[in-house]
Amino acid sequence: MSDLLVKASKLAVGVMAVSLSAFGAARAQEFAPGVNCEGLSCTNDSDEPYVASGVTYCLTNPANTPPMPGQQPTAPTPYTNAMSVVVNPHSTMTLTPICRGGDSMTGAAITGVAPGSALPPSGSGG
């Protein structure tokens, strides 16, 4: 089982290196007229708010879940966390990737941008 953990850890390090190097190679992409994203930052040059959405790729840290007595430790397991941010008109915002405490981030990406008109109205109804 320890061979499996070592192999999974090496895989995680390899995936992380590939994902992080991909961040450096990112180029600006226009998701909507006037809304451009590069890396995890989006710039909104339009007159309307937009919601930028993305995903964080994570890998569990087996040390976070000690095995039950008499059982072998578990191998790292991949999972994803959604993230989003409102990018107001004529501003720039950055999505914040996050994994559970102690887990490793193996990558993150913006998955899309939607008009802010899809947001529920703020404030109270009276």
N, C-alpha and C positions, 0 to 999 in steps of 0.2 A: 504494500500500500504506500510505503514511503517513496518508492519509485514513481508511483502515480502522482503523488504530490509534487515531487521534483519536476516531473515532465509538465504538469499543469502550471507550475510556477514559471518554468522556462517559456511555455507558450504565452502566458500572461505578459511576461516581460517583452517578448517578441511582438505581440499584438500592440502593446503600449508604444513601443518604439516606432512601429509602422504608423499607428494612429497619430502620434504626436508629430512625426515628420510630415504627415499629410497636412497638419495645421499650418506648418511653415510654407507649404506650397499652395495654400489656398489663394484664390483670386476672387476679386469682387464679382458678385453675381447679382443681376437685377431680378428681383422676385416680383415686383410690381412697378408700374411707371413711377419713377422717382424714389424707389426703395431699393437700396443696394446693400448687400451683406458681404462681409469678408471675415473669414474666421468665425468668431461668434459675435461680431459687432455688426449692427445694422444702422444705416443712415437713411433717414426719411426726409427727402427734399420736397415732399408733396404738402398739400394743405390739409390732409386728413390723417388721423392716427391709424397706425397699423399694429397688429399683434404678430410678433416674430415667435415662432415655435421651434423647438429643437428636441434633441434626445441626447442623454448622457449614457455612455456605455461603461458599465461597471463590472467588477469582478469581486466576488466575496472573498473575505480574508478568513480562511478556516480557523484561525486563532480566535475569531470573534464568537465561534460556536464550539466550545469544548465538547469532545465526544463523550458519550455516556460511558460509565465504567464498563470495561471489557470490549468496547467498540473501537474501530479504527477511526482516525480523523477523516473528515470529509474533504474532498478535493474542491478547489475554487470553482464557483459557479457564476457564469455570466448573467447579468440582468441589465435592464435599462430603466432610466428615470426620465420622465418628460420635464421640459422646462419651457417657459415662455416669458415674454416681456412686452409691455406696450411701448411702442416707439412713437412718441408724439411728433406732430408736424415740425419740420425743420430742426430735428435733433438727432442725436446718435445714442443708442443704448447697446449694452452688451449682455448677452444671456450668461447666466451663471450656472455652470455645470456642478452637480453635487451627487455624491454617492453616500450611502449610509456610513456612519462613523467607522473608520478603520478599514473600509473597503478601498480598492484601487480603481481609479478612473483609467479606462483604456482608450477612451476617445469621446468626442462630442461633435455634433453637427447640427446645423440649422436645417429643418425639414420643410419649412414653408412660412409664408407671410400672408395674413388675411386682413382685410379692412377692419378698422376699429369699430365700424358701425355694427359689427357682430357682437360687440361687448354689451353686457346689460347696462342700463343707465345707472349712474352712481347717485348716491344721496338717498334720502328717505322719500316715500310717497306721500307724506303728510301726516 
